Amino acid sequence: MELSLVQRFHRLPREARDTLFLLAVIAWTVMPHLSHLPLWCTALTALVLAWRTQLALANAPLPGKWWLAVLLVVSGSLTLWTFRSLLGKEPGVTMAVVLMALKTLELRARRDAFVVFFLGFFIVLTHFLYSQTLLVAAATLVSVWGLLTALVLAHMPVGQPALAHAGRLALRTALFGAPIMALLFVLFPRIGPLWGVPADGAPTTGLSNTMRMGSVAEIAQDDSVAMRVRFLGRVPAPETMYFRGPVLTAFDGREWRPLPLQRATQRFDLRVRGEPIRYEITLEPQRLSLLPLLDAAAQPPAVEGYRVFARDDLHWETDKPVFERLRFEAVSHVDFRHGLTASPAMLRDSLELPPGHSPRTIEWARQFHSSPKLANADARTLAFAVMQHIRTGGYSYTLAPGSYGDIDPNAATDEFWLDRKLGFCEHFASAFVIIMRAMGVPARVVTGYQGTDPLPIDGYYVVRQSYAHAWAEYWVEGTGWMRADPTAAVAPDRVLRSRNLVRAPGLVAGAIGTVNPALLAQMRDAWEAVNNRWNQWVLNYSRGQQLDLLKNLGFSSPSWEDLSLLLIAALSSMALAGALWAWWDRHRVDPWVRQMDRIRHALRSLNVEAAPHEPPRTLALHVKQQLGDAAHALVDLLHALDRQRYGREAVRRPDTSLTRRFVSTARTLRRSR
């Protein structure tokens, strides 16, 4: 009967089995790094691990030091060629992975294995330099458990202990350290990252300080989470959920940009009405020095570690880019007016058009304005007329309208507005602002997010990157800046029901959606709920929450000194408890020792000498030599005990029934003699 792969693995010699297990743990530990390691490093690591696997299975000698020296020089040269340096995060992680792989080729002693173990623990730490997601944390826990199991096996040089036994011991040891880990996490002072932010802090798409045709459409193809919003009371209607981002006033014919700081004042001109909306935001890293707040926030939110201020365009800025996940509370009003006293400089900037850009669109706007119905119309009437033209002019809302301005960049808006009429929100907002400026009305583009997922997940409404949006604002004398969303005119579901265009699903997602359309959404919602809990409880645990914990423990005015004293007291108490446990453990007797003491005592009653260092197999030989065939039952019991203690199927605890049978058999033999 052919043995299974698992059975053949367990029948391998001890050294080969332990080596293969260690190689598997190393491969698992390196795996999360594959996405950012150089291709040559991945290939070299895989070849070295495969080579070491073959040597272990064949019980072949390890390569000489010259091989290792050549491979080390080659890997160092490739690292220097790839990164132009041997210092820094990327080259450091690359060399650590290579060194751990090469070290497996000289596993000749236990000290060599210990070097591999501690290199593995170091590489586990480096994962968090790139990502701190729940999946990475789970993968590192498996790596730590595997490395601890290999470490336990290295401290069991005698016999062939089962992997399951070593794994249980490693898990139990890790669980003993879990309370200390949790205590340090809760009470150790929160500090910034020592080596920079992980890759989670540098998204590939997101809002930008500039906008050109195609940029927002690119963001809208990303279905990842941009932020989560939990409303602390009334939930606003979907059509009022505009999360304000960069306000783009300056236009050079190709890109829209915010006004420079020296030309944009920080006067705060906002008049609100009605009940405020109170909400909590968990903002994902988005690389910009701004907070996309619900339009319009009346006061700056308190964000730990950041100074927040607003310019007169209600653009909320921070004193440094947001490269970490933030959680804060804010207050906004959906019924508001702002910019009633706009500065003349701001209005002039909001009327500028680059010379030679969109000549046909500008001419169309002037003719449109000179029509009898609109010749003397105010700004509000003109905006309504342009919106009505969008509704009835044959325009279509699409995520993939194609490129504009390939032949003549200055004619991109002309192609969209007068020829093809296919566009995304950025096309409509940009054309609307250009037309309003051509008619003498100050106008500007506003970018941000519009809408959320229809149903909350775990109490949080999810705002995705696919909800990135661009709209327009125009200025009305006596009223201030008014919002105009041309997208709502051509695609009302986009604004009223947050039904955005989405890209086609992948192969797996498409197959799941075909079989069960609701299953894919349920799976995504469940996973995002788990991720949100991870973000709220672990990644967003901040200094403020530490001080709140001290308040709950009875500290009236907690400080960092109180936190430090509490941490020292807790660690001292745990150290004292550990010392007492060690004292108690030192004075208790191992069950195996108690069993062997009873067996030796029974043998001495038969005048058989049994030294403390002699194992059951040696004692069986003494019994057979001194007592002969009459002690055959005792010999069998001693061999059974040796298998239970040191054999392939060793048991965890002594067999008390075997001890009783041995003592009873020895007593019967003594009486018969």
Secondary structure, 3 states (H helix, E strand, C coil): CCCCHHHHHHCCCHHHHHHHHHHHHHHHHHHHHCCCCCHHHHHHHHHHHHHHHHHHHHCCCCCCHHHHHHHHHHHHHHHHHHHCCCCCHHHHHHHHHHHHHHHHHHCCCHHHHHHHHHHHHHHHHHHHHCCCCHHHHHHHHHHHHHHHHHHHHHCCCCCCCCHHHHHHHHHHHHHHHHHHHHHHHHHCCCCCCCCCCCHHHCCCCCCCCCECCCHHHHHCCCCCEEEEEEECCCCCCHHHCEEEEEEECEECCCCEECCCHHHCCCCCCEEECCCCEEEEEEECCCCCCECCEECCECCCCCCCCCCEEECCCCCEEECCCCCCCEEEEEEECCCEEECCCCCHHHHHHCCCCCCCCCHHHHHHHHHHHCCCCCCCCCHHHHHHHHHHHHHHCCCEECCCCCCCCCCCHHHHHHHHHHHHCEECHHHHHHHHHHHHHHCCCCEEEEEEEECCCCCCECCEEEEEHHHEEEEEEEEECCCEEEEECHHHHHCHHHHHCCCCCCCCCCHHHHHHHHHCHHHHHHHHHHHHHHHHHHHHHHHCCCHHHHHHHHHHCCCCCCCHHHHHHHHHHHHHHHHHHHHHHHHHHHHCCCHHHHHHHHHHHHHHCCCCCCCCCCCHHHHHHHHHHHHHHHHHHHHHHHHHHHHHHHCCCCCCCCCHHHHHHHHHHHHHHHHHC
